[in-house]
Amino acid sequence: PYKDTKETQRMREVLRSYNELLRRSHIDCSHLDEPYVLKSDGARININQRDKFVCRIFNNSSFQQGGRFYGGWWQRISSQHRPHIKINGLRTLEVDYSNLHAVLLYARKGIHYSADIGDDAYELSLLDIEDRKLSRVVAKAMLLVAINVKDEKGAIKAARNKITQEKKEDPDLVPDDMKFTDKLLKKVLDQIRKKHPLIEDMLLSGAGIDLQYIDSQITEKIIEHFTSLDVPVLPIHDSYVIPSEYVEDLRIAMHTAFGQLTQ
């Protein structure tokens, strides 16, 4: 329960206008023979005009934690299907923020990651993992969970679960004989600490829920901008799907929104 304020009313109006635009829009996957996608565990994700509306979910009884947009079926399908999304019959493209949560952590320290550091936040030279793509997947999984949990044991467990899920989505990514032991994942976490000493104090801090609030505010600004233009943009937390003719407009809106929320 909460009391309405001008801010909750404003947020609700953004949602109402956006969902009304989604209601008037036809959002589909053009490559499917049947109107659903099967997940690796056999679960069915229906692709229809009902499961396309969104809400915002906040956490811990606070309007300053969480706040991401949830609900659209496009958020639940894998990346291999998303290039086939069409909006009102138009082809779409997906644009994402690179290293978003790592970049937001650096921004909290007054550091512009792209300008001052510039490399891939998830790029690690892991002696135990020779495949470069797999190494990046493992490093990314560990960094993201390390932002969200508060202890090393929890980070290792969560990272292992995340990698297992990645393998389900892409069976060729992880060799069947490769084991992600506590020892291996501890090495990954230690290398992340060495790679990012300036934000090491924010690892294992539970800061992720606060970062989600920032990225939800960024998404709200992008949604509000394109809703005013009557152009549906589909959020996937740190990336957005939009009709291809608006991609450059989206890049500008993403850059503007990020700057406004990190100044």
Disulfide bonds with the S-S distance in Angstrom:
none
